[in-house]
């Protein structure tokens, strides 16, 4: 069991974490026709928008209430009202998702009351879903904002189900954590459909941020799950939650609709996918398709091939809790030594990470600890590239944001196939580093101080 500690520095020097409101806005981007709205200054919103655009390289919808110094003191109800009306009249959204920031949380604004009064004043907004989530950025992290926002979506948008009403045995709700990419969601959708199941993802980033080009421009999100489909999620037979962060949303779904749920802490690795596939076979009452039996064999073979390069290596990983648990658990199974683990916020999975200590800290902590422990591989998002360069060790990019490589939205780590590809990516990085920096030469094949004249001869 790992010891979880918090950095005692008086300030964050090189941030590892992204903020709660950014995580909340990210969740709203998985809904069709949505417009994420930050109750904040323009700078707060533009910073988050820049992160999303650089990561996905797509047009990302995001708006702000544009709070100034005056409104920060006297209150922002008028800003919220004007922002909602402008979005309603200009973008014609199916939903507006509102996240607070530190600026408005410190003021203590009652945004739920604002929304109530705005609806009374403007009857045309009666049928427009307005979902507000409190996500102060002076505490918590990206994962917390996503977690709170998805749970609030369930509470506001899912319709309750009458007791005794028959459920659709083939319909499955999926609540994915923020550590899963659009590529991961597409892989999960394929797996579920191969068992004859009909999944509804909340949120569904695979529908909105998977890099497709729409037929025509729209100012809101261009895909994802619709409000109507969310309303009927209570008719599903099961809810599958992926990542410990989704516990709250799964419990909210159960409390409101009675839909049973199964939480999978991770879907990266051999054993977790065995459990996942067995669960799908059970609830669908279908045998496991042959393609997944073959993919399992491919993963086992990949683990055998790659453990020569990954096994025994000292790794330093910096990531959100669920992603840290995902990667570190899979690599520990491969024989790696998780020497340094740094994360962004508290989570129940941190104590289960296979290392001595998990530090809630920043990238400076990650770099210093990696140097102290002599780590030979660094894993974190793109802001860790300078640290890896100074440490002169291979660098594997994982998490958000990833702005200096293409295909971040399609990176795959779930299922047998995703785990296999992730293992090959890591092992190939190690091989490339070895070839670049440790290429053997005639001088390294033997000791230059060795005196061959003293080598004894042996009788024939």
C-alpha positions in Angstrom: 0.0 0.0 0.0 1.4 3.4 -1.1 1.8 6.3 1.3 0.0 9.3 -0.1 1.5 12.7 0.7 1.2 16.3 -0.4 4.0 18.6 -1.4 4.7 21.2 1.3 6.0 23.8 -1.1 4.4 27.2 -0.7 3.6 27.4 -4.4 3.4 25.3 -7.5 6.5 25.9 -9.6 5.8 23.9 -12.8 2.2 22.8 -12.8 1.2 19.2 -13.5 -2.5 19.6 -13.0 -5.2 21.3 -15.1 -8.0 23.1 -13.3 -11.5 21.9 -12.3 -13.4 24.2 -14.6 -11.4 23.0 -17.6 -12.3 19.4 -16.7 -15.9 20.3 -16.3 -16.0 22.1 -19.7 -14.3 19.0 -21.2 -17.2 16.9 -20.0 -19.8 19.2 -21.6 -17.9 18.8 -24.9 -19.1 15.2 -25.1 -22.8 16.3 -25.5 -24.3 17.1 -28.9 -25.1 20.7 -29.6 -23.6 21.8 -26.3 -21.9 25.1 -25.5 -19.6 25.1 -22.4 -19.7 28.4 -20.6 -17.2 29.4 -17.9 -18.5 31.9 -15.4 -15.2 33.7 -15.4 -13.0 36.5 -16.8 -12.1 36.3 -20.5 -8.6 35.2 -19.7 -9.6 32.1 -17.7 -11.7 30.9 -20.7 -9.1 31.7 -23.4 -6.4 29.8 -21.5 -8.6 26.7 -21.3 -9.7 27.0 -24.9 -6.1 27.2 -26.0 -5.3 24.0 -24.2 -8.1 22.1 -26.0 -7.4 23.5 -29.4 -3.7 22.6 -29.2 -4.5 19.1 -27.9 -7.2 18.1 -30.4 -6.3 20.5 -33.2 -10.0 21.1 -33.8 -12.4 24.0 -33.5 -13.6 23.8 -29.9 -16.7 25.7 -28.7 -16.3 27.5 -25.4 -17.8 30.8 -24.1 -17.3 33.1 -21.1 -19.4 35.4 -19.0 -16.6 37.9 -19.3 -16.4 39.0 -15.7 -14.5 42.3 -15.1 -13.2 43.7 -11.9 -16.4 45.6 -11.3 -18.7 42.6 -11.8 -16.4 40.5 -9.6 -17.2 42.9 -6.7 -20.9 43.8 -7.4 -22.0 40.4 -8.8 -22.3 38.7 -12.1 -26.0 37.9 -12.6 -26.2 40.3 -15.5 -23.2 38.7 -17.2 -24.6 35.2 -16.8 -28.0 36.4 -18.3 -26.4 38.2 -21.2 -24.1 35.3 -22.0 -27.0 32.8 -22.0 -29.1 35.0 -24.2 -26.3 35.6 -26.7 -25.6 31.9 -27.0 -29.3 31.1 -27.2 -29.9 33.6 -30.0 -26.6 33.1 -31.9 -25.6 29.4 -31.5 -29.0 27.8 -31.0 -27.6 25.2 -28.6 -29.3 22.1 -27.3 -27.7 22.6 -23.9 -25.6 25.2 -22.1 -23.2 23.8 -19.5 -22.0 26.4 -17.0 -18.9 25.9 -14.8 -17.8 28.3 -12.1 -14.2 29.4 -11.5 -12.2 30.7 -8.6 -13.1 34.2 -9.4 -16.8 33.7 -8.9 -16.6 31.1 -6.2 -14.6 33.5 -3.9 -17.4 36.0 -4.5 -19.9 33.3 -3.4 -22.3 33.8 -6.3 -25.5 31.7 -6.3 -25.6 30.8 -10.0 -28.6 28.4 -9.5 -30.6 31.4 -8.3 -29.4 33.4 -11.2 -30.7 30.7 -13.6 -34.1 30.5 -11.8 -34.5 34.3 -12.2 -33.3 34.4 -15.8 -35.8 31.7 -16.8 -38.6 33.7 -15.1 -37.6 36.8 -17.0 -37.1 35.0 -20.4 -39.8 32.4 -21.0 -38.2 31.3 -24.3 -35.4 29.6 -22.2 -37.9 27.3 -20.5 -37.0 24.2 -22.6 -33.3 24.9 -22.9 -31.3 22.7 -20.4 -29.0 24.9 -18.3 -26.7 22.7 -16.2 -24.6 24.5 -13.6 -21.6 22.9 -11.8 -19.5 24.4 -9.0 -15.9 23.9 -10.0 -13.6 26.3 -8.2 -10.1 26.2 -9.6 -8.4 27.0 -6.3 -8.9 23.3 -5.2 -9.2 20.0 -6.9 -8.0 19.2 -10.4 -9.0 18.3 -14.0 -10.4 14.9 -12.9 -12.5 16.4 -10.1 -14.2 18.9 -12.5 -15.1 16.1 -14.9 -16.3 13.9 -12.1 -18.6 16.6 -10.6 -19.9 17.6 -14.1 -20.9 14.1 -15.2 -22.6 13.4 -11.9 -24.5 16.7 -12.3 -25.5 15.8 -15.8 -27.1 12.6 -14.5 -28.9 14.5 -11.7 -30.4 17.1 -14.0 -30.8 15.5 -17.4 -31.7 11.8 -16.8 -35.4 11.1 -16.3 -36.5 9.0 -13.3 -37.9 5.6 -14.1 -41.2 4.2 -12.8 -40.8 1.3 -10.3 -41.3 -2.0 -12.0 -40.9 -0.7 -15.6 -39.2 -3.2 -17.9 -35.7 -2.4 -19.0 -34.0 -3.0 -22.3 -31.6 -5.9 -21.6 -29.3 -4.9 -24.5 -28.9 -1.3 -23.5 -25.9 -0.3 -21.5 -24.8 3.0 -20.0 -21.1 3.8 -20.1 -19.6 6.5 -17.9 -16.0 7.0 -19.0 -13.4 8.8 -17.0 -11.6 11.9 -18.4 -8.4 9.8 -18.8 -10.0 7.9 -21.7 -9.5 9.4 -25.2 -12.0 9.5 -28.1 -10.1 6.6 -29.5 -10.6 4.6 -26.3 -14.3 5.2 -26.5 -14.5 4.0 -30.1 -12.7 0.8 -29.1 -15.1 0.3 -26.2 -18.1 0.9 -28.4 -16.9 -1.8 -30.8 -16.3 -4.3 -28.0 -19.8 -3.7 -26.6 -21.5 -3.9 -29.9 -19.7 -7.2 -30.7 -21.6 -8.6 -27.7 -24.9 -7.4 -29.1 -25.1 -4.5 -26.7 -26.2 -0.9 -27.4 -24.1 1.5 -25.4 -24.9 5.1 -24.5 -21.7 7.0 -23.5 -22.0 10.0 -21.1 -20.1 12.0 -22.1 -19.3 10.8 -25.6 -16.1 12.6 -26.8 -15.8 10.0 -29.6 -18.7 11.6 -31.3 -17.5 15.2 -30.9 -13.7 15.3 -30.7 -12.5 12.3 -32.7 -11.2 14.5 -35.5 -13.9 14.1 -38.1 -14.8 16.9 -40.5 -18.5 17.9 -40.4 -20.5 18.7 -43.5 -21.1 22.2 -42.4 -19.9 24.5 -39.6 -21.8 24.6 -36.3 -20.9 27.0 -33.4 -21.7 24.2 -30.8 -20.2 20.8 -30.4 -20.6 18.7 -33.6 -21.4 15.4 -32.1 -21.7 13.4 -28.9 -24.7 12.1 -27.0 -27.9 14.0 -27.4 -30.1 15.4 -24.5 -33.0 13.1 -25.5 -30.8 10.0 -25.3 -29.4 11.1 -21.9 -33.0 11.5 -20.6 -33.7 7.8 -21.4 -30.6 6.3 -19.8 -32.7 5.1 -16.9 -34.1 2.4 -19.2 -30.8 0.6 -19.5 -30.1 -2.7 -17.9 -26.6 -1.8 -16.6 -24.2 1.1 -16.1 -20.5 0.5 -16.6 -18.3 3.1 -14.9 -14.7 3.3 -15.9 -12.3 4.9 -13.4 -12.7 5.5 -9.7 -13.7 9.1 -10.6 -17.0 7.8 -12.0 -18.2 6.3 -8.8 -20.2 9.4 -7.9 -21.9 9.5 -11.3 -22.7 5.8 -11.2 -24.2 6.1 -7.8 -26.3 9.2 -8.9 -27.6 7.1 -11.8 -28.6 4.3 -9.5 -30.2 6.6 -7.0 -32.3 8.3 -9.7 -33.2 5.3 -11.9 -32.3 2.1 -10.1 -29.9 1.0 -12.9 -27.3 -1.4 -11.4 -23.7 -0.4 -12.0 -20.3 -2.1 -12.2 -17.2 0.0 -11.7 -14.0 -1.0 -13.4 -11.0 0.8 -12.0 -9.0 0.3 -15.2 -9.2 -1.3 -18.6 -5.5 -1.3 -19.3 -3.8 -4.6 -18.8 -4.5 -8.3 -19.2 -6.4 -9.2 -16.0 -8.7 -6.1 -16.0 -9.7 -6.8 -19.6 -10.3 -10.5 -18.8 -12.7 -9.3 -16.1 -14.4 -6.8 -18.4 -14.9 -9.3 -21.3 -16.2 -12.0 -18.8 -18.7 -9.4 -17.5 -19.9 -8.5 -21.0 -20.3 -12.2 -21.8 -22.4 -12.7 -18.7 -24.8 -9.8 -19.0 -25.2 -10.3 -22.8 -25.5 -14.1 -22.4 -23.2 -14.5 -25.4 -19.9 -16.4 -25.8 -16.7 -14.3 -26.2 -16.2 -13.6 -29.9 -13.1 -15.4 -31.3 -11.5 -12.1 -32.3 -11.1 -11.2 -28.6 -9.6 -14.6 -27.8 -7.1 -14.0 -30.5 -6.4 -10.4 -29.3 -5.8 -11.7 -25.8 -3.2 -14.1 -27.1 -1.6 -11.2 -29.0 -1.4 -9.1 -25.8 0.1 -12.0 -23.9 2.7 -12.4 -26.6 3.4 -8.6 -26.6 4.0 -8.7 -22.9 6.4 -11.5 -23.3 8.3 -9.7 -26.1 8.4 -6.3 -24.4 9.2 -7.4 -20.8 12.9 -7.6 -21.8 12.9 -3.9 -22.4 10.4 -2.7 -19.8 11.1 -5.1 -16.9 13.3 -3.7 -14.2 13.3 -0.2 -15.5 12.8 2.7 -13.0 9.9 4.8 -14.1 8.7 8.2 -13.1 5.0 8.9 -13.9 3.1 12.2 -13.5 -0.7 12.0 -14.2 -4.2 12.5 -13.0 -5.1 9.7 -10.4 -7.0 7.3 -12.7 -4.5 7.6 -15.5 -1.6 7.2 -13.0 -3.3 4.0 -11.6 -3.9 2.7 -15.2 -0.4 3.1 -16.4 1.5 2.2 -13.3 -0.5 -1.0 -12.7 0.0 -2.2 -16.2 3.7 -1.4 -16.2 4.1 -3.0 -12.7 2.5 -6.2 -14.2 5.3 -6.0 -16.9 8.0 -6.0 -14.2 8.7 -2.3 -14.2 9.7 -0.5 -11.0 7.4 2.5 -10.3 10.1 4.5 -8.6 8.3 7.9 -8.7 4.5 8.6 -8.8 3.3 12.2 -8.8 -0.4 13.1 -9.2 -2.7 16.1 -9.0 -5.5 15.4 -6.5 -6.7 13.0 -3.9 -8.3 9.7 -5.0 -9.1 6.3 -3.3 -7.0 4.5 -5.9 -3.7 6.2 -5.0 -3.0 3.9 -2.0 -3.3 0.9 -4.3 -0.6 2.1 -6.7 2.4 -0.3 -6.6 5.0 2.1 -5.2 6.3 3.3 -1.9 4.9 6.9 -2.0 2.5 8.9 -4.2 3.0 12.6 -4.1 0.3 15.2 -4.8 2.7 17.7 -6.4 3.9 19.3 -9.6 6.3 18.7 -12.5 9.2 20.2 -10.5 8.6 17.4 -7.8 8.5 14.8 -10.6 11.8 16.0 -12.1 13.6 16.2 -8.8 12.4 12.8 -7.6 13.2 11.2 -11.0 16.7 12.5 -10.7 17.1 11.3 -7.1 15.9 7.8 -7.9 17.9 7.5 -11.1 14.8 6.9 -13.3 15.3 5.9 -16.9 11.9 6.7 -18.4 9.5 9.6 -17.8 5.8 9.5 -18.5 3.5 12.6 -18.3 1.8 15.1 -20.6 3.6 17.4 -23.0 4.7 19.9 -20.3 7.1 17.3 -19.1 9.3 17.3 -22.2 11.8 19.8 -20.8 12.3 17.8 -17.7 13.0 14.6 -19.7 15.5 16.6 -21.8 17.3 17.8 -18.7 17.3 14.3 -17.3 18.4 12.8 -20.6 15.9 10.0 -20.4 13.2 8.8 -22.8 9.9 10.6 -22.6 6.5 9.0 -23.2 3.6 11.5 -23.6 0.3 10.5 -21.8 -2.6 12.5 -20.6 -3.8 16.1 -21.2 -2.5 18.3 -22.8 -0.5 16.7 -25.6 0.2 19.5 -28.0 3.6 18.6 -29.6 2.5 15.4 -31.2 -0.4 14.5 -33.6 -3.1 12.1 -32.8 -3.6 12.7 -29.1 -7.4 12.0 -29.5 -6.7 8.7 -31.1 -4.1 7.3 -28.6 -5.4 3.9 -27.4 -4.9 2.2 -24.1 -8.0 0.2 -23.3 -8.9 -3.4 -24.3 -6.5 -6.1 -25.3 -5.6 -4.2 -28.5 -5.1 -0.9 -26.8 -2.9 -2.3 -24.1 -0.9 -4.2 -26.7 -0.2 -1.1 -28.7 0.7 0.9 -25.6 3.2 -1.7 -24.6 4.8 -1.7 -28.0 5.0 2.1 -28.0 6.8 2.2 -24.6 9.1 -0.7 -25.5 10.0 0.9 -28.9 10.8 4.1 -27.1 13.3 2.3 -24.9 14.8 0.5 -27.9 15.2 3.7 -29.8 16.9 5.3 -26.8 19.3 2.4 -26.4 20.2 2.5 -30.1 20.8 6.2 -30.0 22.8 6.5 -26.8 24.1 3.0 -25.9 25.2 1.6 -29.3 28.0 -0.9 -28.6 31.4 -0.3 -30.1 34.6 -2.4 -30.2 35.9 -0.4 -27.2 32.8 -1.4 -25.1 32.9 -5.1 -26.1 35.9 -5.8 -23.9 37.7 -4.1 -21.0 40.6 -2.0 -22.3 42.6 -2.8 -19.1 42.4 -6.5 -19.6 45.7 -8.2 -20.2 45.1 -11.0 -22.7 48.7 -12.4 -22.1 47.7 -13.5 -18.7 44.7 -15.6 -19.8 45.5 -19.1 -18.9 45.6 -21.8 -21.5 43.6 -25.0 -21.0 44.7 -28.5 -21.9 43.2 -29.9 -25.0 
